[in-house]
Amino acid sequence: MVFERREVIGGAAVTEELWPGVKASTASYVCSLFDKQIIKDLDLYKHGFVFLAKEPQSFSPMLNGNHFFIYGDAPRTKKEIARFSRKDAKAYDKYDKYLASLVDAINPILRQSPPDINDIFSVAKFGLKNVGLFNKIEDFTNIMSLSAKDFLDQWFESEEVKASFATDGIVGTFASPQTPGTAYVLLHHVMGNIKGRGIWGYVQGGMGGVSQALANSAEAYNVKIMTKTPIDKIIIENGVAVGVKTADKKIYRSKIIISNADPKRTFLNFVGEEHLDDVLRTKIKNYQTRASSFKINMLLDGLPNFECYPNKTDVPGPQHTGTIYICEDFDYMERAFDDAKYGMPSRNPVVEISMPSSMDKTLAPKGMYVAGCFVQYAPYKLKGTDWNKERQKFVKTAISTIRKYAPNIDDILVKVQGLSPIDLESRFGLTGGNIFHGDMIPNQLFFSRFKYKTPIKNLYLCGSGTHPGGGVSGLPGFNAAKAILDDKHIF
């Protein structure tokens, strides 16, 4: 039995009808990391999952009249890079192969439970099983510790090229591209392989298409899904999880309880501090969820017309189908982060725009488009003010930023919804408005992320607060299922 707090299943991977006839991926908005083995095991294509690969992958407009496309097709990307630097175009193949080698080494461990770092036999067994990773340990250590900027500086000279690649290193982080550890976040975002390594796309019908396909598959195995059924407490008796109590006071008992909520919500809200030992209590209180986000969903009755790459027709062009990145250079991103460091929303934010209806005509009426904006930086706690006062101001700031590149944005903007970090927390249960269930920083990855099997007997975690982290991969649940099956005492 699955309990869903809201009326729509899927947590943050949902499609909602925000306005009549208009469906939007309200929170999560693009797909790449979703694991191919899970798709196969659960027969998700049969159950309605449809992946629409973006091409180009991204479009970066520039105020100097230039622009930069990144394609899924390497030769086309190299041609784009050559417009800025022939040296960088030559370096791209080596860069791409280097990332591929790291992904190949890391991919096997994404589908495994990390070993107990305090158990030498567990670590040794893991090492023997993953020799490929240990052969790349120097490279892996390097990318875990470097900033995205320092990593990219090793490969390229063009600031425009590096800034476009660096955007993947700051998604959902409380960090600038010059912060150590962001090189790994960049790598994390090229690990997907649904339709080729690092290829991102949309899900037909919105991101709720992922959740609905999973639900259809689960129901085929007689899983019962209960919506509008928030959990009040996980029932603990003598240190053992034995059931749940819902908000309407009903009690459901089970020998296995699995939480897809983030670790803070699970242990502090549902379990309660009185049931935590000192080690777990300290870890959960120190667990960082500072990397909050701000999401804007818009309905447009036309296409943004970028001055650097004007519309030729009223049909979506390559500047609309790929993700649109507004971030001029490293200095721009650094200044945006500087505001957040001092407790204020960015005055010139980094804006990532996706227009899934440019490819998926099921989302909006003909001639209209749904656009989602992922905007950084937006601290959860603001200095001297709060998000109730700043929400609409920040929406206006983001639209003003877009206007510099696409002056017609005000003319085509019909409806807008702004979701601040506190809205993401209250609406989707994301503590601190953190889309990854906890910051993706070196000391909260792999060994140091939360384990699937918790110290409370029969209670397990299966959400993004566990290895390998966030990004709608399905892998935390896949690994949690294996951990439960391996826990022989249950069966």
Secondary structure as GFF3:
##gff-version 3
##sequence-region A 1 491
A	DSSP	beta_strand	2	3	.	.	.	ID=ss1
A	DSSP	beta_strand	15	19	.	.	.	ID=ss2
A	DSSP	beta_strand	22	25	.	.	.	ID=ss3
A	DSSP	alpha_helix	36	41	.	.	.	ID=ss4
A	DSSP	beta_strand	51	53	.	.	.	ID=ss5
A	DSSP	beta_strand	58	61	.	.	.	ID=ss6
A	DSSP	beta_strand	67	70	.	.	.	ID=ss7
A	DSSP	alpha_helix	74	82	.	.	.	ID=ss8
A	DSSP	alpha_helix	86	110	.	.	.	ID=ss9
A	DSSP	alpha_helix	120	129	.	.	.	ID=ss10
A	DSSP	alpha_helix	131	134	.	.	.	ID=ss11
A	DSSP	alpha_helix	137	145	.	.	.	ID=ss12
A	DSSP	alpha_helix	148	153	.	.	.	ID=ss13
A	DSSP	alpha_helix	159	166	.	.	.	ID=ss14
A	DSSP	three_ten_helix	167	169	.	.	.	ID=ss15
A	DSSP	alpha_helix	182	188	.	.	.	ID=ss16
A	DSSP	beta_strand	201	203	.	.	.	ID=ss17
A	DSSP	alpha_helix	208	220	.	.	.	ID=ss18
A	DSSP	beta_strand	225	226	.	.	.	ID=ss19
A	DSSP	beta_strand	231	237	.	.	.	ID=ss20
A	DSSP	beta_strand	240	246	.	.	.	ID=ss21
A	DSSP	beta_strand	251	253	.	.	.	ID=ss22
A	DSSP	beta_strand	257	259	.	.	.	ID=ss23
A	DSSP	alpha_helix	263	264	.	.	.	ID=ss24
A	DSSP	pi_helix	265	271	.	.	.	ID=ss25
A	DSSP	three_ten_helix	273	275	.	.	.	ID=ss26
A	DSSP	alpha_helix	278	286	.	.	.	ID=ss27
A	DSSP	beta_strand	294	300	.	.	.	ID=ss28
A	DSSP	alpha_helix	318	321	.	.	.	ID=ss29
A	DSSP	beta_strand	323	326	.	.	.	ID=ss30
A	DSSP	alpha_helix	330	341	.	.	.	ID=ss31
A	DSSP	beta_strand	350	354	.	.	.	ID=ss32
A	DSSP	three_ten_helix	356	358	.	.	.	ID=ss33
A	DSSP	beta_strand	369	376	.	.	.	ID=ss34
A	DSSP	alpha_helix	387	403	.	.	.	ID=ss35
A	DSSP	alpha_helix	409	412	.	.	.	ID=ss36
A	DSSP	beta_strand	413	419	.	.	.	ID=ss37
A	DSSP	alpha_helix	421	428	.	.	.	ID=ss38
A	DSSP	three_ten_helix	431	433	.	.	.	ID=ss39
A	DSSP	three_ten_helix	442	444	.	.	.	ID=ss40
A	DSSP	three_ten_helix	446	448	.	.	.	ID=ss41
A	DSSP	beta_strand	459	461	.	.	.	ID=ss42
A	DSSP	alpha_helix	475	486	.	.	.	ID=ss43
A	DSSP	three_ten_helix	488	490	.	.	.	ID=ss44
###
